[in-house]
Every structure is written in structure tokens, then in C-alpha cells.
Amino acid sequence: MKSSTFKYSVLTVGIAAAFGINNLANAAEIVAESAPTIENIASATYKIGTVAQTPVQSNPVTVNITQSAAFSLTAKNDDDNAADDYNRGVEVTPKGRVTFSHTLTNSGNVEDTYTLSLAQGGTIPGTEFGQDPSSYDLEATNVTYTTYNAEGIDIGTTTVTGTVFQDTTIFLQPNEHVEISIAAKTTGNVGGNSQNLTLSATSDFFTTADTNAAPLININNGAVLDN
């Protein structure tokens, strides 16, 4: 697992807050924390009789505000490695339909908006999965996503085609999550072939703070059964 750290400043409620980002490629999770401070000094003026006295100031009072942003994108299919970011070798009949499952979670304490998209292909390290040049039929693919609040209550479900799903935006409060089910339609494949489909999620919070912030991705692999 390789981590990289980026530092930048964000102006929040008139306070410049220094952030650190850890992009954990293997964990498909990105985290930023800040601890802006507000320092208040009270002052007062008064008179004794008609004589103005020297203004009086209180000792400084410092308030720390901790703001933590984090989100994760998890591949959920039961494959040979549940700890990585890939749905590997999910079986599908030739020119059939295969279902890939994912969870997008806002695990920070700030609200955020995420942009999700699908892309043909994607590389799964150490395998030859996805070498078939044919692609998924996104128009015939269905994507269903259900949002759950922090208490785990279903607060809305939407189903669209794979083409309509492109650049879908989802707003999540802290500790809310979305279950994403992609019923992907394969095209032009035969027994023994396999092909990949990449799901990506980009955070508005992170890209606003750092335009170079990378999206999180999960790569799905459909392995076509022999005829």
C-alpha cells in the first residue's frame, strides 16, 4: 500500500485551515482533517464619574474546531479477495448481464457531494482480466443506487441506464452511504472471455480544495462462461 500526502489551504468561514490528505490507493478511501482555531479577546470601556478609564481586555480565549472529511468506495461482490477494490471474475453468460455491487460512504463529519461515472476497461494488477476488446453496453445496463441515512434507513432509490448514470451527483450528509448495483450488459463476447468496467467517485469537497485530487475507483471484471 502506498500513501501520498498533499497539503493545501482552504478558506472556511473566514479562517484559513491547513489540510493534509492521505490518498490510500489500496483502501479506496481518502481522508482530510483540519483544526482551525478561533481566538476571541473581549474588551470593555468604562468611566468613573466623567473620567474615561483605560480600556480593559480579557485574556485570549481559543476555541479549536476539528473538521474531518473522508469517503470510501468499496467493491462488494464475493470474490477471491474481499479486501481490495476489485470485483474479480464475476461469472456471466455470453452476451449476458452481470451485477456488480459497491458502497459509497461519507465517513467524515462534513457534508459532501460526489460525482459518479462508469468507464469501459480498467486494469486489475497481477491479472489478465479484462483483455477482451469488446465492451459493456451502457445503454442496456441498469444502475440502481439507494441512499441510507446515518441510522441506516433507506431514504431514496433511483434506477437509470448506464448512459444516464454518467456524471451522476449524489449528496451525502456525514455517515450516510449509498449502495450501488450495476446490472451490466455485456456485448460481443463469447465463452472464456472477460472484460472490465470501472466505477469512479469524485468528491466536491476535495476537488474544491485541491484540483489535482484523484477520484476513487473500483474495477469490475465479468468473466464469461464457456459456451
C-alpha positions as CSV (number, residue, x, y, z in Angstrom):
1,M,0.0,0.0,0.0
2,K,1.4,3.4,-1.0
3,S,0.3,6.6,0.6
4,S,0.9,10.1,-0.7
5,T,0.2,13.3,1.2
6,F,-0.9,16.7,-0.2
7,K,-1.1,19.9,1.7
8,Y,-3.2,22.9,0.8
9,S,-5.2,25.7,2.4
10,V,-8.9,26.2,2.4
11,L,-10.7,29.4,3.5
12,T,-13.7,28.3,5.7
13,V,-15.8,30.9,7.5
14,G,-13.0,33.4,7.2
15,I,-10.4,31.0,8.7
16,A,-7.5,29.6,6.7
17,A,-7.3,25.9,7.6
18,A,-4.3,23.7,6.8
19,F,-5.4,20.3,5.5
20,G,-3.5,17.0,4.9
21,I,-4.8,14.4,2.5
22,N,-3.9,10.8,2.6
23,N,-4.8,9.0,-0.6
24,L,-4.8,5.3,0.2
25,A,-5.0,3.6,-3.2
26,N,-5.5,0.1,-1.8
27,A,-8.2,1.1,0.7
28,A,-10.2,3.2,-1.8
29,E,-10.5,5.8,0.9
30,I,-9.4,9.5,1.1
31,V,-9.3,11.5,4.3
32,A,-8.6,15.1,5.2
33,E,-8.5,16.7,8.6
34,S,-8.2,20.3,9.8
35,A,-8.1,22.0,13.2
36,P,-8.9,25.7,12.6
37,T,-8.8,27.9,15.7
38,I,-10.8,31.0,16.7
39,E,-9.2,33.3,19.2
40,N,-11.5,35.8,21.0
41,I,-10.5,38.7,23.1
42,A,-13.2,40.7,24.9
43,S,-12.7,44.4,25.5
44,A,-14.6,46.9,27.6
45,T,-14.5,50.7,28.2
46,Y,-15.9,52.4,31.2
47,K,-15.9,55.7,33.1
48,I,-15.5,56.6,36.7
49,G,-17.7,59.6,37.0
50,T,-17.0,61.6,33.9
51,V,-13.4,60.3,33.5
52,A,-12.8,57.7,30.9
53,Q,-10.7,54.9,32.0
54,T,-8.1,52.8,30.1
55,P,-9.9,50.1,28.0
56,V,-9.8,46.6,29.6
57,Q,-9.2,43.4,27.7
58,S,-9.7,39.9,28.7
59,N,-7.2,37.1,28.3
60,P,-7.4,35.4,24.9
61,V,-9.9,32.5,24.7
62,T,-9.0,29.9,22.0
63,V,-11.6,27.6,20.5
64,N,-10.5,24.6,18.4
65,I,-12.8,23.4,15.7
66,T,-12.0,19.9,14.2
67,Q,-13.3,19.3,10.7
68,S,-12.7,15.8,9.2
69,A,-13.6,14.9,5.6
70,A,-13.4,11.3,4.4
71,F,-15.1,9.0,2.0
72,S,-14.7,5.5,0.7
73,L,-15.8,3.4,-2.4
74,T,-15.9,-0.3,-1.7
75,A,-16.3,-3.2,-4.1
76,K,-18.8,-5.6,-2.6
77,N,-19.0,-8.8,-4.7
78,D,-18.0,-12.0,-3.0
79,D,-14.8,-12.8,-5.0
80,D,-11.4,-14.3,-4.2
81,N,-10.2,-11.1,-2.4
82,A,-12.7,-9.1,-0.3
83,A,-10.0,-6.7,0.9
84,D,-9.2,-5.0,-2.4
85,D,-11.0,-2.5,-4.8
86,Y,-12.0,-5.0,-7.4
87,N,-15.0,-7.2,-8.2
88,R,-13.0,-10.0,-9.8
89,G,-14.2,-12.9,-12.0
90,V,-17.9,-12.4,-11.6
91,E,-19.4,-15.0,-13.8
92,V,-21.7,-14.1,-16.7
93,T,-23.1,-16.0,-19.6
94,P,-22.1,-15.0,-23.2
95,K,-23.7,-11.7,-24.1
96,G,-25.5,-11.8,-20.7
97,R,-25.9,-9.5,-17.8
98,V,-23.6,-9.4,-14.7
99,T,-24.3,-7.5,-11.4
100,F,-21.5,-5.5,-9.7
101,S,-22.1,-4.1,-6.2
102,H,-20.5,-1.2,-4.5
103,T,-20.9,1.1,-1.4
104,L,-20.0,4.8,-1.3
105,T,-19.7,6.2,2.2
106,N,-19.3,9.7,3.6
107,S,-17.3,8.8,6.7
108,G,-16.3,12.3,7.6
109,N,-18.1,15.0,9.7
110,V,-18.8,17.4,6.8
111,E,-21.5,17.1,4.1
112,D,-20.2,16.4,0.6
113,T,-21.4,15.9,-3.0
114,Y,-20.0,13.1,-5.1
115,T,-19.9,12.7,-8.9
116,L,-20.1,9.1,-10.1
117,S,-19.3,7.7,-13.6
118,L,-18.7,4.5,-15.5
119,A,-15.8,3.9,-17.9
120,Q,-15.0,0.9,-20.2
121,G,-12.0,-1.1,-19.2
122,G,-9.6,-0.7,-16.3
123,T,-6.6,-2.7,-15.1
124,I,-6.6,-5.2,-12.3
125,P,-2.9,-5.6,-11.2
126,G,-1.4,-9.1,-11.4
127,T,-4.2,-10.5,-13.7
128,E,-5.1,-10.8,-17.3
129,F,-8.7,-9.9,-16.6
130,G,-10.4,-7.6,-19.0
131,Q,-8.3,-8.2,-22.1
132,D,-11.4,-8.7,-24.3
133,P,-11.5,-5.6,-26.6
134,S,-15.3,-5.7,-26.6
135,S,-17.1,-3.5,-24.1
136,Y,-20.3,-3.3,-22.0
137,D,-23.4,-1.9,-23.5
138,L,-24.1,1.0,-21.2
139,E,-27.4,1.9,-22.8
140,A,-28.7,-1.6,-21.9
141,T,-27.0,-1.5,-18.5
142,N,-29.1,-0.6,-15.4
143,V,-27.7,1.2,-12.4
144,T,-29.7,1.2,-9.1
145,Y,-28.5,3.3,-6.2
146,T,-30.1,3.5,-2.8
147,T,-29.2,6.2,-0.2
148,Y,-29.2,5.4,3.5
149,N,-29.1,8.0,6.3
150,A,-26.8,7.7,9.4
151,E,-29.3,5.5,11.1
152,G,-29.3,3.0,8.2
153,I,-32.8,4.0,7.0
154,D,-33.5,3.9,3.2
155,I,-34.2,7.5,2.1
156,G,-34.4,7.0,-1.6
157,T,-33.8,4.7,-4.6
158,T,-33.1,5.6,-8.2
159,T,-32.6,3.3,-11.3
160,V,-31.2,4.7,-14.5
161,T,-29.4,3.3,-17.6
162,G,-25.6,3.3,-17.6
163,T,-25.5,6.2,-20.0
164,V,-27.8,8.4,-17.9
165,F,-25.7,7.4,-14.8
166,Q,-22.7,9.2,-16.2
167,D,-21.7,12.2,-14.1
168,T,-24.5,11.5,-11.6
169,T,-24.2,13.6,-8.4
170,I,-25.1,12.3,-5.0
171,F,-25.2,14.5,-1.9
172,L,-24.4,12.8,1.4
173,Q,-24.5,14.1,5.0
174,P,-21.9,12.7,7.4
175,N,-22.2,8.9,8.0
176,E,-24.7,8.5,5.1
177,H,-23.9,5.9,2.4
178,V,-25.1,4.7,-1.0
179,E,-25.5,1.1,-2.1
180,I,-24.8,0.9,-5.9
181,S,-25.8,-2.1,-8.0
182,I,-24.7,-2.2,-11.6
183,A,-26.6,-4.7,-13.8
184,A,-24.1,-4.5,-16.7
185,K,-25.0,-5.9,-20.1
186,T,-22.0,-7.5,-22.0
187,T,-21.6,-7.2,-25.7
188,G,-19.7,-9.0,-28.4
189,N,-18.2,-11.6,-26.1
190,V,-18.0,-15.4,-26.1
191,G,-17.2,-18.2,-23.7
192,G,-13.8,-17.8,-22.0
193,N,-13.6,-14.0,-22.5
194,S,-13.6,-11.4,-19.8
195,Q,-13.9,-7.6,-19.7
196,N,-13.7,-4.8,-17.2
197,L,-15.9,-1.8,-16.2
198,T,-14.6,1.0,-13.9
199,L,-16.8,2.9,-11.4
200,S,-15.3,6.2,-10.2
201,A,-16.4,8.6,-7.4
202,T,-15.1,12.2,-7.1
203,S,-15.6,14.4,-4.0
204,D,-16.6,18.0,-4.5
205,F,-15.0,18.8,-1.1
206,F,-11.6,17.5,-2.1
207,T,-11.6,18.9,-5.6
208,T,-12.6,22.3,-4.4
209,A,-9.6,22.3,-2.0
210,D,-7.2,20.6,-4.5
211,T,-8.0,20.5,-8.2
212,N,-5.5,17.6,-8.5
213,A,-7.3,15.4,-6.0
214,A,-7.8,12.0,-7.7
215,P,-11.2,10.1,-7.7
216,L,-11.6,6.8,-6.0
217,I,-12.2,3.9,-8.4
218,N,-13.4,0.3,-8.2
219,I,-12.8,-2.0,-11.2
220,N,-15.3,-4.7,-12.1
221,N,-14.5,-7.9,-14.0
222,G,-17.1,-10.1,-15.7
223,A,-15.7,-13.5,-16.7
224,V,-17.8,-15.0,-19.4
225,L,-18.6,-18.7,-19.0
226,D,-17.7,-21.2,-21.7
227,N,-20.4,-22.0,-24.3
